[in-house]
Amino acid sequence: MPLDLRQLRRYLPILEWGAKYNKDTFTNDGIAALIVTVMLIPQSLAYALLAGLPAQMGLYASILPLVAYAIFGTSRALAVGPVAVVSLMTASAVGNMALQGTAEYAAAAITLAFLSGLILLAMGIFRLGFFANFLSHPVIAGFITASGILIAVSQAKHIFGISSDGHTLPERLMGIWENIGSTNFITLVIGVAATAFLFWVRKGLKPLLISKGVTPRMADIAAKAGPVAAVVVTTLVTFAFGLHNHGVKIVGDVPRGLPPLTVPQFSASVWGELFGAAILISIIGFVESVSVAQTLAAKRRQRIVPDQELIGLGASNVAAAISGGYPVTGGFARSVVNFDAGAETPAAGAFTAVGIALAALFLTPLLYFLPVATLAATIIVAVLSLVDFSILKTTWGYSKADFAAVLATIALTLLFGVETGVSSGVILSIGLHLYKTSRPHVAEVGLVPGTEHFRNIKRHDVLTVPEMVTIRVDESLYFANARFLEDYILDRIADDCDVKHVVLMCPAVNEIDSSALETLEEINRRLGDGGMKLHLSEVKGPVMDRLQKSHLLHDLTGQVFLSQYAAMKALGDVTRSADDGAEQVEDATPAPDAAQ
């Protein structure tokens, strides 16, 4: 295959799967698209409401972005569109710039999508997908849990039919408390009934239908169509009884037609205000999308290309910006539905876009009497599935540091808002990494009798040599942990007059940066001044290549050994150590603080 065509297929995955497209694939993609379309229509309207935008912008964000992802994305099942967390982050970012419901508010949301798209495209072109690794899984889980709580509480005002503002949990709860007296009880009945119905549909409808003889697949489709049923029934009830005349807030006029051509703002001040939020939305959206895409791809033994996913998501957000939408990403719930419905290629997303476009053309007049409380109920039921406090229990039992990071992320998000929460999450993730790697696991090791293996002297019965100390470091060496290693070695030999050789065993060292190199040179010098020698063993090839360009190996007081066993044979009398096993074997019982 010519190089240029291979490169083209890398950036246009549609050329790869499109060449194998057939009638059966078309049928499967079409069925999946129909199911996802039914699910996505009420979700799009609801998430636009959550973002503080007109309902039609949710539909617009579910048309052209899906087509763009079908061309540039690599996941066969990921369904792109508005999602709860990104909608909340959009409301938080844009709400600081303009009043909700104004033209400036919508224009800022469009600009935010454009900025997010450019950031994602740049990250994809320069292969910067690894930046997403700066958010650890526990921190992401904590942020999503807190966001789910914030979103659910933010929609409570629509269930009660009251006014309430605020970006943090205390502000939202206080707003509800202060206005609870003005509750519209008809709205409350609609909201509670819709919420209860949707919860029942999610959990109970499928088993009920299966027990009545309905096939599992049809039962699953019926369960996924629950929000549509809620929309239809509450809209008809509101229209039939004129409930909008009794204080029930309705969606009202939703413009009919295809998405308009829109142009983002190119004001430096606007870009400056939105840039930080655009970066956070891009990272969170990418992490969420890639996590879902990789999970679904693994089930079919497929693969995705994370850097190309950045391009696909970037193109989707740019498409949203030029078609009246707002920031989008891959959604967990709809992607799972798309996968379970049998989608085989990204074309399913393009077919879904056609379905949403038809809805925008012909169905929007029917949404006039749709109660806002029904959309709020749809959001609440969807986001509460994101709330998972089990991560606190899991991290508490496994890692207290991770537990502290999760708890801090949840608390900061709830108390200070989503931008503070996710920013703190990034900082906490990086801080956790630096903390853990700054105190690497370092063990003094000895020879396991009858083998050539070396193990921790505090865990195993091993052979040691009095004049030789072997230190195994289980982490790459860099500026944050080099001093820790130096202190460990110097403390170990400080009061041991028998030591003549210190061997640094490096099987887990993948990198030695300049700061760590200087520290090794200092260790070598100080050992030499004390009449001892520093040796290295089991150094990896790439690390050795770099060390050979330094002065360390030239000035090394000792030698570099291919294996630790070779070092022990050369520097210590293994036979004598074995004969004196009673004296040389360390206590095999690990110390309470050394079981590592």
DABELJO-V738375 format. One record per backbone hydrogen bond with DSSP energy under -1.0 kcal/mol. CO is the residue of the C=O (numbers start at 1). NH is the residue of the N-H. Records with the same first field share a line. If there is no record, write none. Layout:
CO=NH + NH
This chain:
2=6
3=7
4=8
5=9
6=10
7=11
8=12
12=15
13=16 + 17
14=18
18=21
22=26
23=27
24=28
25=29
26=30
27=31
28=32
29=33
30=34
31=35
32=36
33=37
34=38
35=39
36=40
37=41
39=43
40=44
41=45
42=46
43=47
44=48
45=49
46=50
47=51
48=53
49=52
54=57
55=58
56=60
57=61
59=62
60=63
63=67
64=68
65=69
66=70
67=71
68=72
69=73
71=14
79=331
81=329
83=87
84=88
85=89
86=90
87=91
88=92
89=93
90=94
91=95
94=97 + 98
99=102
102=106
103=107
104=108
105=109
106=110
107=111
108=112
109=113
110=114
111=115
112=116
113=117
114=118
115=119
116=120
117=121
118=122
119=123
120=124
121=125
122=126
123=128
128=131
129=132
130=133
131=134
132=135
136=140
137=141
138=142
139=143
140=144
141=145
142=146
143=147
144=148
145=149
146=150
147=151
148=152
149=153
150=154
151=155
155=159
156=160
157=161 + 162
160=184
168=172
169=173
170=174
171=175
172=176
173=177
174=178
175=179
179=182
180=183
184=188
185=189
186=190
187=191
188=192
189=193
190=194
191=195
192=196
193=197
194=198
195=199
196=200
197=201
198=202
199=203
200=204 + 205
204=208
205=209
206=210
207=211
209=214
210=213
215=219
216=220
217=221
218=222
219=223
220=224
221=225
223=226
225=229
226=230
227=231
228=232
229=233
230=234
231=235
232=236
233=237
234=238
235=239
236=240
237=241
238=243
242=245
243=246 + 248
249=372
267=271
268=272
269=273
270=274
271=275
274=278
275=279
276=280
277=281
278=282
279=283
280=284
281=285
282=286
283=287
284=288
285=289
286=290
287=291
288=292
289=293
290=294
291=295
292=296
293=297
294=298
295=299
297=300 + 302
298=301
305=309
306=310
307=311
308=312
309=313
310=314
311=315
312=316
313=317
314=318
315=319
316=320
317=321
318=322
320=325
322=262
329=81
331=335
332=336
333=337
334=338
335=339
336=340
337=341
338=343
339=342
345=348
346=349 + 350
347=351
348=352
349=353
350=354
351=355
352=356
353=357
354=358
355=359
356=360
357=361
358=362
359=363 + 364
360=257
363=366
364=367
365=368
367=370
368=252
370=251
371=375
372=376
373=377
374=378
375=379
376=380
377=381
378=382
379=383
380=384
383=386
389=392
390=394
391=395
392=396
393=397
394=398
395=399
399=403
400=404
401=405
402=406
403=407
404=408
405=409
406=410
407=411
408=412
409=413
410=414
411=415
412=416
413=417
414=169
417=421
418=422
419=423
420=424
421=425
422=426
423=427
424=428
425=429
426=430
427=431
428=432
429=433
430=434
431=435
432=436
433=437
434=438
441=474
443=472
444=457
446=455
447=463
448=451
453=448
455=446
456=459 + 460
463=447
465=468
467=500 + 501
469=503
470=445
471=505
472=443
477=513
478=481 + 482
481=485
482=486
483=487
484=488
485=489
486=490
487=491
488=492
489=493
493=496
500=533
501=469
502=535
503=471
504=537
505=473
506=509
511=477
513=517
514=518
515=519
516=520
517=521
518=522
519=523
520=524
521=525
522=526
523=527
524=528
525=529
526=530
527=532
528=531
533=502
534=558
535=504
536=561
537=506
540=544
541=545
542=546
543=547
544=548
546=549
547=550
551=555
559=536
561=538
563=567
564=568
565=569
566=570
567=571
568=572
572=574
573=577
574=578
575=579
576=580
578=581
580=583 + 584
581=585
591=594
594=596
